């Protein structure tokens, strides 16, 4: 019982601690998060290179998608972890591709669903030619109910920017 109280105390302390500042990227910037960002590292935005993204908690998922042939493995940070690193909080996200396509995604999709900001496909770094530098991938392997047009439209690839809105 005493250890549970101590654990709860330390968890509360960690939750109350201020977030650490976001490091500056050392490599080319592949993602910019703008809008409601509390941890900016460049001109009011949070920018990330590949190493920064891949250093965040993530997951691998083996699944089939409408954009791939057969089962493939997507891996990368969880979208929620990227948003936490940026200190982002809001109600919706505008996810913009390099080609101008954009999709509005409820912030709850990042918070409540294990969405991956995939940086790799079958272990290989995503390039613009292979839908990179990053792609929003819903966990179709965990929940087949997500396998529908609503979530397909939100599955942006060639992501360059995420705008966080109220």
C-alpha positions as CSV (number, residue, x, y, z in Angstrom):
1,X,0.0,0.0,0.0
2,X,2.8,2.4,1.0
3,X,4.6,1.8,-2.4
4,X,1.4,2.6,-4.3
5,X,1.1,5.9,-2.5
6,X,4.7,6.7,-3.3
7,X,4.3,5.7,-6.9
8,X,1.1,7.9,-7.2
9,X,3.0,10.8,-5.6
10,X,5.9,10.5,-8.1
11,X,3.5,10.1,-11.1
12,X,1.7,13.3,-9.9
13,X,5.0,15.1,-9.7
14,X,5.9,14.1,-13.2
15,X,2.6,15.2,-14.6
16,X,3.0,18.6,-12.9
17,X,6.5,19.0,-14.2
18,X,6.9,21.4,-17.1
19,X,7.5,19.9,-20.5
20,X,11.0,19.9,-21.7
21,X,12.0,22.2,-24.5
22,X,11.9,20.7,-28.0
23,X,15.4,20.2,-29.4
24,X,16.5,21.8,-32.7
25,X,16.7,19.4,-35.6
26,X,20.1,18.4,-36.7
27,X,19.0,17.1,-40.1
28,X,16.6,18.3,-42.8
29,X,13.2,19.3,-41.4
30,X,10.5,16.9,-42.6
31,X,7.6,18.0,-40.4
32,X,6.4,21.4,-39.2
33,X,3.7,21.7,-36.6
34,X,2.0,25.1,-36.4
35,X,-0.9,26.7,-34.6
36,X,-1.5,25.9,-30.9
37,X,2.0,24.8,-30.1
38,X,3.5,25.3,-26.6
39,X,6.9,23.9,-27.3
40,X,8.1,25.7,-30.5
41,X,11.7,25.4,-31.6
42,X,11.6,27.7,-34.7
43,X,9.7,30.9,-35.2
44,X,6.6,29.8,-33.2
45,X,6.4,26.4,-34.8
46,X,7.7,22.9,-33.8
47,X,9.9,21.4,-36.5
48,X,11.2,17.9,-36.6
49,X,13.8,15.9,-38.5
50,X,13.6,12.2,-39.1
51,X,15.8,11.4,-36.0
52,X,13.6,13.5,-33.7
53,X,10.5,11.7,-35.0
54,X,12.0,8.3,-34.7
55,X,13.1,9.0,-31.2
56,X,9.6,9.3,-30.0
57,X,7.4,6.4,-28.7
58,X,5.9,4.6,-31.7
59,X,4.6,1.4,-33.1
60,X,4.8,-1.0,-35.9
61,X,1.7,-2.3,-37.6
62,X,1.4,-5.0,-40.3
63,X,-1.7,-4.4,-42.4
64,X,-3.2,-4.0,-45.8
65,X,-4.3,-0.6,-47.0
66,X,-6.0,0.7,-50.1
67,X,-2.6,2.2,-51.2
68,X,-0.4,-0.8,-50.9
69,X,-0.3,-4.3,-52.3
70,X,-0.8,-7.1,-49.7
71,X,0.3,-6.7,-46.1
72,X,3.0,-4.2,-45.4
73,X,4.6,-2.9,-42.2
74,X,4.3,0.7,-41.3
75,X,6.4,2.1,-38.5
76,X,7.0,5.5,-36.9
77,X,6.0,7.6,-33.9
78,X,2.5,7.6,-32.6
79,X,0.9,10.9,-33.8
80,X,-0.1,11.7,-30.2
81,X,3.6,11.5,-29.1
82,X,4.6,14.0,-31.9
83,X,1.9,16.4,-30.7
84,X,2.9,16.0,-27.0
85,X,6.5,16.8,-28.0
86,X,5.3,19.9,-29.7
87,X,3.1,20.8,-26.7
88,X,0.2,20.8,-29.1
89,X,-3.4,20.9,-27.8
90,X,-6.5,21.6,-29.7
91,X,-9.7,20.3,-31.2
92,X,-8.7,19.5,-34.7
93,X,-5.7,19.1,-37.0
94,X,-5.3,20.2,-40.6
95,X,-2.8,17.8,-42.1
96,X,-1.2,19.1,-45.2
97,X,0.6,17.1,-47.9
98,X,3.5,18.5,-49.9
99,X,1.3,18.5,-53.0
100,X,-1.4,20.8,-51.4
101,X,-3.8,18.1,-50.4
102,X,-5.1,18.5,-46.8
103,X,-7.5,16.7,-44.5
104,X,-9.1,17.8,-41.3
105,X,-8.6,15.3,-38.5
106,X,-10.2,15.5,-35.1
107,X,-7.6,15.9,-32.4
108,X,-9.2,12.9,-30.7
109,X,-8.0,10.6,-33.5
110,X,-4.4,11.3,-32.3
111,X,-5.3,11.1,-28.6
112,X,-7.6,8.1,-28.6
113,X,-6.5,6.0,-31.6
114,X,-3.0,4.5,-32.1
115,X,-2.5,6.5,-35.3
116,X,1.1,6.2,-36.6
117,X,2.9,9.1,-38.3
118,X,4.7,6.5,-40.4
119,X,8.3,7.3,-41.4
120,X,9.1,3.7,-42.7
121,X,7.4,1.2,-44.9
122,X,8.7,-2.4,-44.5
123,X,11.7,-1.0,-42.6
124,X,12.7,1.5,-45.4
125,X,12.6,5.2,-44.9
126,X,9.6,6.8,-46.7
127,X,10.6,9.1,-49.5
128,X,8.4,11.5,-51.5
129,X,8.2,8.8,-54.2
130,X,7.0,6.2,-51.6
131,X,4.4,8.5,-49.9
132,X,6.9,10.2,-47.5
133,X,8.5,11.9,-45.7
134,X,5.7,10.7,-43.4
135,X,2.2,9.3,-43.7
136,X,-0.7,9.2,-41.3
137,X,-1.7,5.6,-40.9
138,X,-4.7,4.5,-38.9
139,X,-4.4,1.2,-37.0
140,X,-6.3,-0.9,-39.5
141,X,-4.5,-3.9,-38.0
142,X,-6.0,-3.3,-34.6
143,X,-9.5,-2.2,-35.6
144,X,-11.1,-3.2,-38.9
145,X,-14.0,-0.8,-38.2
146,X,-11.5,2.0,-39.2
147,X,-11.2,0.4,-42.7
148,X,-13.6,2.8,-44.5
149,X,-13.7,5.9,-46.6
150,X,-13.9,8.3,-43.6
151,X,-10.5,7.2,-42.3
152,X,-9.0,6.6,-45.8
153,X,-9.6,10.4,-46.5
154,X,-7.8,11.3,-43.3
155,X,-4.8,9.1,-44.1
156,X,-2.7,11.8,-45.7
157,X,0.7,10.9,-47.2
158,X,3.6,13.1,-48.1
159,X,2.9,15.1,-45.0
160,X,4.8,18.4,-44.6
161,X,2.8,20.3,-42.0
162,X,0.2,19.8,-39.3
163,X,-1.7,22.8,-38.1
164,X,-3.3,22.5,-34.6
165,X,-6.6,24.4,-34.3
166,X,-9.0,25.0,-31.4
